């Protein structure tokens, strides 16, 4: 699942991933998400669960953290303040 606030970019990344994937079972889906909006994040999670049945891992590369500690949970309010 490739999620981005810009769904066009997410779709382009999916298409590129599909071109280079070597596993014939590889799947890539694009979804628009605004990480500062909890409903948008919930919709992304629901879509991912619909497509894959579970989430094995998640990489967050959106938003800005003002924390000096890399593994501190980031609350939704922190994302809202970074937009």
C-alpha positions in Angstrom: 0.0 0.0 0.0 1.4 3.3 -1.0 -0.3 6.2 0.7 0.2 9.9 -0.1 -1.7 13.1 0.2 -1.2 13.3 -3.5 -2.9 10.2 -4.9 -1.4 10.8 -8.4 2.1 10.4 -6.9 1.1 7.3 -4.9 -0.3 5.8 -8.1 2.9 6.6 -10.0 4.9 4.9 -7.3 2.7 1.8 -7.5 3.1 1.6 -11.3 6.9 1.9 -10.9 6.9 -0.8 -8.2 4.9 -3.1 -10.3 7.4 -2.7 -13.2 10.4 -3.7 -11.1 8.7 -6.4 -8.9 10.1 -9.9 -9.5 7.5 -11.8 -7.4 4.4 -12.6 -9.6 2.2 -12.3 -6.5 3.4 -8.7 -5.7 0.5 -6.3 -5.4 0.6 -2.5 -5.1 -2.3 -0.2 -4.4 -2.4 3.6 -4.1 -4.5 5.5 -1.5 -4.8 9.1 -0.7 -4.3 9.9 3.0 -4.0 13.1 5.0 -2.1 12.1 8.1 -3.3 15.3 9.9 -6.9 13.9 9.6 -7.7 10.9 11.8 -10.7 9.9 9.6 -8.4 9.9 6.5 -5.9 7.6 8.3 -8.7 5.3 9.5 -10.0 5.1 5.9 -6.5 4.2 4.7 -6.2 1.5 7.3 -9.7 0.1 6.4 -8.8 0.0 2.7 -5.5 -1.7 3.5 -7.2 -4.3 5.6 -9.8 -4.8 2.9 -7.1 -5.5 0.3 -4.6 -7.5 2.4 -6.5 -8.7 5.5 -3.8 -7.5 7.9 -1.0 -5.0 8.3 2.3 -6.7 8.9 4.3 -3.5 9.3 4.0 0.3 8.7 6.5 2.9 7.7 5.6 6.5 8.6 7.5 9.0 6.5 5.0 11.8 6.7 4.7 14.7 9.0 7.3 16.4 11.2 8.3 15.5 14.6 9.8 17.9 17.1 10.9 15.0 19.3 14.6 14.3 19.9 13.7 10.7 20.6 13.2 8.5 17.5 10.8 5.9 19.0 8.4 8.2 20.9 4.8 7.6 19.8 3.5 10.6 17.8 0.0 11.7 18.6 -2.4 12.9 15.9 -2.1 16.4 17.4 1.5 16.4 16.5 0.7 15.8 12.8 -1.9 18.5 12.9 0.7 21.0 14.1 3.1 20.0 11.3 0.8 21.0 8.5 
